Amino acid sequence: MKRFAFAIVCAWGCVALGADKRPNILFMMSDDHAAHAISAYGSKLIETPNLDRLAKEGMRFERVYCVNSICTPSRATILTGQYSHVNGVPVFNSLDPARMTVAKLLQKAGYYTAMVGKWHLGSDPVGFDFWEVYPGQGVYHNPVLYNKDGSKQYAGEYCTEVEAKLAIEALRNRPKDKPFFMMLHHKAPHRPWNPTQRLDKLWRAKTIPEPETLFDDYATRTDAIREQTQSIARNLNKSDVKDDPPAGLTGDALTRWKYQRYMQDYLACIQSIDETTGDVLKALEDEGILDDTVIIYTSDQGFFLGDHGMYDKRFMYEESLKMPFLVRWGKNIKPGSVNMDICINADFAPTFLELAGQPIPDDMQGVSMAPLLTGKAPAGWRTSMYYRYYHSPGDHNTARHYGVRTLTHKLICFDAKDQWELYDLVNDPRELRNIYNDPAAQDTVKALKDEITRLQKELGDTENLYADPKTWPKASSYVNPPPKRPE
């Protein structure tokens, strides 16, 4: 399938671009940006005109999923094209700098490579001609970033605006005789959701629609969702909502108030991303390379926006599993097109390589999405995807689990508890009714368990791999930037 996809995209790319010209690739990724907080995905929460432009002038992918919904592992998967059990980053540990990545391969192939913003992989970036990143998570206001020469604090500035400024400077200063591969990684909208003063004031005056499942009672579900500690009602604290609640507010009314404060800040952070995306697109236009650049916008995973009464991610439920994925590439993509094929974040690295006319290493487990940009999937495209979450016990008490998602169903195993959940995604898209024990569903249960076994064998995963936290790779101790660099 990889060889077939490579042949298709090479033939298509040579026609579209000319055999001697490879596209620039701009990969923009936010942290914890749910697809249902982008108006191109039908969001009623916010208008995102600059992100919507990518969908209007390119393609919107509706079924792109994260194979391990947590920040550091997802970033490692995106760079390596491998699942967590293969690339060695199942939890919050470091990416081995010696490991092969798509940045190294594109740099070797003659691309100018750049990385700006949130790295969050413990070790320093490798394979980039230019990089400037946060130590650890970074902060929203007065951020510190560092590069090989040291660190710098951007006093009086806001993280998203600094990221865009650095990316635009790198675009303008790039060698003009090479195509470029740039990763622009936003810190926002990661917790604690600190917006700019201007947007904080604007969004404080807004009332945000509540999700239908804000007060989900978890009927028919397993213990895992009841025992989690990422609840809007129970677990959002004052540093999250930034205020004391009105006196006397309790029960559902207090939950609603917390939801409003959470979402006002979260959406204000996203508006900054949308605004600076417009700045980056204008810079590409000013450079005369907008239509010669494959522009991608995504997030490292999905996020709960009060869905099922939760914030954060980790669970295999749809809001956490699904990643936004928007692609614009001049005349090479039909404007306003929509793709419904199942894709995973392990596909991103093979896609970048295909677009650059490079072969895909055999140890990459993803498949290039580049042929999908033509509007037609190659024969044999996947009809299911495998998920595995390890960080248990960990933040938010989210139980470890694995599962499979097909075009119509989802089966999840919380293996430490030997508890299962099955959802009919056609008739129950919000995943409210677990039908695992329904007599009528037993053929589906068996078929999906067989599919999990098949995928585990194909991917080289085993149920006991990293099941014990004692077997996890060593967590990164890299939390402080190098000495301050000269101005």
Secondary structure, 3 states (H helix, E strand, C coil): CHHHHHHHHHHHHHHHHCCCCCCEEEEEEECCCCHHHCHHHCCCCCCCHHHHHHHHCCEEECCEECCCCCHHHHHHHHHHCCCHHHHCCCCCECCCCCCCCHHHHHHHCCCEEEEEECCCCCCCCCCCCEEEECCCCCCCECCEEEECCEEEECCCCEHHHHHHHHHHHHHHHCCCCCCEEEEEECCCCCCCCCCCHHHHHHHHCCCCCCCCCCCCCCCCCCHHHHHCCCEHHHHCCHHHHCCCCCCCCCHHHHHHHHHHHHHHHHHHHHHHHHHHHHHHHHHHHHCCCHHHEEEEEEECCCCCCCHHHECCCCCCCHHHHECCEEEECHHHCCCCEEECCCEEHHHHHHHHHHHCCCCCCCCCCCCCCHHHHHCCCCCCCCCEEEEEECCCCCHHHCCCEEEEEECCEEEEEECCCCEEEEEECCCCCCCCCCCCCCHHHHHHHHHHHHHHHHHHHHHCCCCCCCCCHHHCCCECCCCCCCCECCC
